[in-house]
Each structure stands twice: as C-alpha cells, then as structure tokens.
Amino acid sequence: MSRIGLVYDRIRFEEKVILKKGEERGLSMKLSDAKDLCLYVQGSDEEFKATFGDVVLQRCISYFRGLNITAFLESKGIYVINPLSVAQICGNKVLSTLALERAGVPTPETIVSFSPESVFKAIEKLGYPVVLKPIIGSWGRLVALLKDKETTESIIEARELLNSPLHKIYYTQEMINRPPRDIRTIVVGDRVIASIYRYAPQDDWRTNVARGGKTAPCPLTKELEGLVLKAAKAVGGGILGVDAMESPKGILVHEVNNTVEFRGAMAAGATNIPNEILNYVVGLSRR
Amino acid sequence: MKVKCIDCEGDIEIPNDVTMGEIVTCPDCGLDFEVSKVDADGVSLEKAESMGEDWGE
C-alpha cells in the first residue's frame, strides 16, 4: 500500500479527529507542518514521496500556503487531496462561481467588477441589498451586506485602502431572501456524506460556524443531493464542503470549500466524517 | 488553573500570575488565546487576533 501523508499548519478540531481516527485504525500517517517546510525544487520524486507520502491530504488553514505546497507535491508525482486545479477553483470565488454556472448549477446572480465606480453599476443591476465578498477568504470574513449607497461608499473606501490587489476586485451578489440558515454538505468522492443546516447567530446575518453559527441535521433530499454532487463535479471533485441556500427560486449553491471544516457537522450528528475521509484517502492510496 | 480550549477541548494551563491581554496557547491544537477577563471566578479567553487574510476552509 502507498504511504499516506497529512500536511497542516495548525491542528484544528478537524485535523485532530482525523489523526485520532487514523491512529485508532492503525494507519501510519506522515505528518508535515507546512511552517517547517523548506522545499527543494531539484529534489527527486522519490525523496519527496519518502518525506510526504504517495497520497497527501492537504489541510492547511492558510489557502496560499496549501495551494503552493499542493503545486509542489503534485509536480513530484504525489497525489494531493484535493488536487491543485480543485484548490485553485475553490479558493477563488470568481473561478468557482464561473465553474458552477458553466456546469448549470443554480447560483446567486453575481457581478464581478474592477473599480469602485463600476461597483455602483453592478449594484444598479442587482438592486439593494447586495452582498459584497472578497474573492479570496473564508469564514465570512470581510463579507458585507450593503443596503444603501452611503454604506457602500464607506465599504469601498475601506477596501481601496487595503493593500492586497485582491480587494480591488469586487464580487457583488444578489442578497438571497433565505431563512436565517444555509445548508452545508460534505462531499467525499461521489457521495454526500453529511448535510446540515447552519443557523446564523443572533447578532449576525452570516451563518458561518466560525462566526458562531449553530448547526442541526438537514434532510438530504434527492434535489439537494443531485445539485451538490453536480457542484462538486463542476470544481473537479474530491473532499469538499458544498454550501447551498434555500431561495424562492429553489436551492442555490453559493460556495465550495477545498479544506472543509466539519466540527459543526459532527456536532449535528455526522460523526462518521473523519472515517469517511480516511476511507477515501486509503482508497486512493491503494490504486 | 486549567481552562478547556474552545476549539479542541484540550486543557490550557493558565499561569497563576495571569494578566489580561496575555496570550496563552492550547498545548493540543496550538491555538492562541488572549485573556480577556480575570476575576475571582477565573479567566475568560478569546481567540487571539493572528488570523491571516487567506485563512479558512
């Protein structure tokens, strides 16, 4: 059997339970702390495989760190979960929204623009309220609900002062008239292994568990399952967190996460997630 | 004194001379916390602001 590795930069709840479950199953995993890595471009494939394993679960909390390590390991013949192309698409909201749209997955109406002036044109088309999101980032960070021109001007002014050029790309999306919850599903390979509701905390409109959102089981209807699997396939598949919303137009998929967090899903009863992830990784290592 | 890590439920050792604003780290998951309150009932911890712009899932 091939060697299995895990690359991380922080042991969150998720990495901790994966490691614990792996230990219980007697799996020997090669652990690599991304912060300690010093990757030699001229190193041989065999040297890299001996250090990292033949199949690597990439679980960095830092997107760019994980992305570049994935590129490196793939170039040395290591199978990384998720592959580089998947990480690239999921980590960038423009790319993931385009992939979903292209695959015919219903997604909120979205406009991408590149200057403060053009944001107002986008809002004119979408109509207030709109949601402004950074194209890179997670946990609902810097996601703004814009209800009027004055707030929009302030937010744009603040964004323009940020150093990252990524903040100069404006991703505006219609505000979906949804219940105070969304749906987080977890896809492993060709199956949806968990489906939960995430309820926004009392003092926030965002549902992210990282912001205090609470979870509860969500029935996996045929419609939801079909859409979620289609969305996962659209970005290239693997181990993914597919987020959806209940809208008056039906279910819309708004995001696909590459290094999915599942603490909330486990709290809602989906306790088998670490085992399912390990089954998938072990399965790939036996190819 | 020990406090449960809100992330992994590991035991965080709080030094006897703890002061507000001090950073303590969970020995299990490595998460940093800022001590936001110290009183007779014990201490309150908040996640320290060390997040990167690209952090997440």
Boltz contact constraints between the chains, C-beta under 6 A:
constraints:
  - contact:
      token1: [A, 10]
      token2: [B, 30]
      max_distance: 6.0
  - contact:
      token1: [A, 11]
      token2: [B, 29]
      max_distance: 6.0
  - contact:
      token1: [A, 11]
      token2: [B, 30]
      max_distance: 6.0
  - contact:
      token1: [A, 13]
      token2: [B, 7]
      max_distance: 6.0
  - contact:
      token1: [A, 13]
      token2: [B, 8]
      max_distance: 6.0
  - contact:
      token1: [A, 16]
      token2: [B, 8]
      max_distance: 6.0
  - contact:
      token1: [A, 61]
      token2: [B, 55]
      max_distance: 6.0
  - contact:
      token1: [A, 62]
      token2: [B, 52]
      max_distance: 6.0
  - contact:
      token1: [A, 62]
      token2: [B, 54]
      max_distance: 6.0
  - contact:
      token1: [A, 62]
      token2: [B, 55]
      max_distance: 6.0
  - contact:
      token1: [A, 63]
      token2: [B, 54]
      max_distance: 6.0
  - contact:
      token1: [A, 64]
      token2: [B, 54]
      max_distance: 6.0
  - contact:
      token1: [A, 136]
      token2: [B, 54]
      max_distance: 6.0
  - contact:
      token1: [A, 138]
      token2: [B, 56]
      max_distance: 6.0
  - contact:
      token1: [A, 138]
      token2: [B, 57]
      max_distance: 6.0
  - contact:
      token1: [A, 139]
      token2: [B, 56]
      max_distance: 6.0
  - contact:
      token1: [A, 257]
      token2: [B, 57]
      max_distance: 6.0
  - contact:
      token1: [A, 259]
      token2: [B, 57]
      max_distance: 6.0
  - contact:
      token1: [A, 260]
      token2: [B, 57]
      max_distance: 6.0
  - contact:
      token1: [A, 261]
      token2: [B, 57]
      max_distance: 6.0
